[in-house]
Amino acid sequence: MSTTMNRSLAIKWLISAALAAVFFIVPEQGIYTLAFKQFLTITVFGLALAAFELVPLLSISIAMPAAWIALGVSPAATVMSPWVGTTFLMIISALFMAASLEDSGFLRRIAYYLMCKTKSNYTALLLSITLVSIILNILTSGRGYLVMAPLVAGLCLSLDGMEKKLGAGLAMAVMIGGCQAHAFTYQASGWGVILKLGEGTLSPADYTPLDVMFYNWPLLIVSIVTILIIARWYKPESELGEAGYFKEKLAEMGKMTRREKTNAAMTVLVLVYIFTVGIHKQDVNLGFALIPWLVYIPGLDGADANTVKKVNFPIIFFVAACMSIGVVAASMGVGDVMVTALQGFLQGNSNPFLIITILFFTVFVLNFFMTPMAIISLLTQPICLLSAQLGISSIPLIYALNFSNEAILFPYEYVPYLIVFSFGMISMKDFIKTSILRSILFYVGIMVLIVPYWYLIGLF
């Protein structure tokens, strides 16, 4: 038994080293400088170790950026910039919020209530989580995953499903409803960047929340089909239990305690803050960074000293290290080369299927090296120029740029997915497997549903 395990570990280490070696032996030329070679070698090796779960995430999170700095790949200020932004503060507080909600029992109460309503039907549960996440996305301008991730993580904990098939299904329901739904619901941060960079070319009137839903709603069908497949593929190893069992558990909890009420009030405050961002104009991340800690106000008794100890701090550091990958790649000029190649491929060709296919796979590749915000910043103006050269509307190409970011393979590529992943419901292996399925179905949906629909409504 131990021999098999040792052989398995050895193979995983060899694969990780081989993947890194591939990038190290490629000759240096053009943008592929020594610094870029070192960056890719270190990054690929670190992510392979994480994917195979060979070493603790905390060691990868510290060693990877430290190696970039030590080898002079990028200045420390650039590498560490994601560690000092509001997103990093939000991640810490969001995970504390999840720990506090679970510790108080409030999440267990919600979990039991939800299970009673779905009558222990796993598929119905995943669909309900997906649809609620989509609704929250609409109400919060794209931040539904921040609300649903801790709630569903609590459900997962209550059902003992962490990193099991159940956990993978629950995590994917949040990701599809709260993250992938950015393709057909309004994500304020992304569209803010697009419209700012497209000033003078793009009309904000063509990209309102209602327009985004009207032009891209067929992708909702893709999301539902995907979650139905996930429900069959990741059917739990054991039954969720009879609805009567969960009713009994809910009854055993009795009335809400002071601690539950405090955490419930904290959750409501977070929601109100998100819903009113358009009024108070504050950074949405700051709401998550500050409000969860109100449970420690004397007299409220919302949490104790042990609650903060339950926060998964290694995953927080891994999230920050992953965000640094995109920042460093962008600073090394990776995007410029990709844009030139894109323009070379499309020059003079106005076939929508070909244009969107090339754009989709260009973004898919860029996602390995850059954050979606960086990709949007990089490609918005070239796409506007390209559409003018081809004599077609920029509206569908800009929508394609926006939703192509949703096709990823690794959690580090896009922060919303990374945040849901950080709650520990799904393993890295299952994340990659489900992301491959999701990306394939997403591309097929674009070709089969979106482009024909755009033809039908006269967008092309």
C-alpha positions, 0 to 999 in steps of 0.5 A: 500500500505504501509502495503504491502511495510513494510511487504515486507521489513520485509520479506527481513530483516528476510531472510537476518538474517536467511541466516547469522544465518545458518552459525553462528549456524554451529558447529566449527570444522576443518577449520570452526573456530570461525574466519571463522564462523564470516567471513561467517556470516558477509559476507553473511549478508552484501551480502544479504542486498545488494542483497535485496537493503535494505541499501545503498551500501556505508554502507555495503562497510564500515561496512563489512570489518570494522566488519572483522577487529574489530572481528579479522577475518583477519588483517587490512592489509589483509582486506584492501589490495585490496583498495590500489592496481592498480585495485582500482585506475583503477575502480575509473578512469574508472567510471570517464571516463564513466562520462566524456564521457557521460557528453561531449555528445560523448557517446550519439553520439556513442549511436545514431550512433549505433542505426542507424546502428542496425535499432533499432533492440534490438536483433541485438543491443545486438549481435553487442555489444557482438561481438564487446566486443569479438573482443576487448577482442582479441585485448586487451588480455582480457580487452575488458569489460573495453572499452565497459562498459562505452560506453554501459553505455552511450547508456543505459543512453541515452535510459533511461534504467538504472536498467530496462530490457533494462539495464539488456540486455545491461549489459549482452551483455557486460558481455557475450562478454567482460567477459565470452569470457575469456573462449575462448579468451586469458586473459593475467593476468590469463594465466600468473599466470597459466603458471608461476605456471605450469613451468616445467609441462605446455608448453607455446606453448600449451596455446598461444592466437590462441590455446585458441581460437582453443581449446575453440571456441565452447563456442562462440556458447554458448555465442550467444545462451545465448544472444539470450535468454536474448534478449527475456527474457529482451525485453525492456518495450517500443520500442527503437524507429525508426531509423529515430528518432536516425538519427534526434537526431544525426543530431541535435548534429551537428559537434563534439564539442571540449569537445567531441573531447577531450574525443574521443582522451582520449578514443583512448589513452586508447585503444592504451595503452591497445593494446601496453601493450606487448611493454611498459610492464606497468600495464594495470590498470595504463593506465586507472588510469591516462589517463582519467584525461588528460581531465582536462589539461588546454585548452582541456576543456574535463571536468569541476568540475561537471563531477567528482561529477557524479562518482558513488563513493558508488559502487567504495567502494562496489567493493573494499569491494567485492574484499576483500572477496576473499582475506580474504577467501584465507588467511584463507585456504579455498582452501586447503580443497577444493583441498584435496576434489577434489583429493579424488573425482577424484583419479583413475577415468579418465572419462573426463565428470566426471573430468570436472564436478567435477572441474567445480562445485569445482571452482563454489563453490570456487568462493563464497570465493576466487577470480579467480586469487586465485583459479587459483593459488591454483589449477594449480599445483594440476591439473597438478599432478592429470592429471599425476596420471590419465595418461591424458593430463593436457591441457584440465584440465587447459583449464577447470580450466580457463573457469570454473571461468566464472560461477558465481552468484554474481558480487563480485565473479569476478572483470570483472563482478563486474566492468560492474555491477558497471556502474549501468545498471543492478540491483542485482536481475537481475544480479543473475537471468541472472547469473543462466541462464548463468551458466546453459547454460555454463555447458551444453555447456561444456558437449555437445560441448566442451568435444565431440569437444576435443574428436574429435580433440584428446585432450582426 
